[in-house]
Amino acid sequence: MQDEKGKLNDETANILTLFVGVMMESHEAVQAINAITKALAEQVVKRLLK
């Protein structure tokens, strides 16, 4: 979550930006979260079926 200097890394900042967008009801942020969760669910199913 943080780099060596104690600052947020880019990946964490991007995720937090998406969540703030969702909290503020940003349509694009909601779509991004939906796409991420769908891709994650598909990967879980693939790994469980192995």
Beta strands, then each sheet from edge to edge (+ up, - down):
end
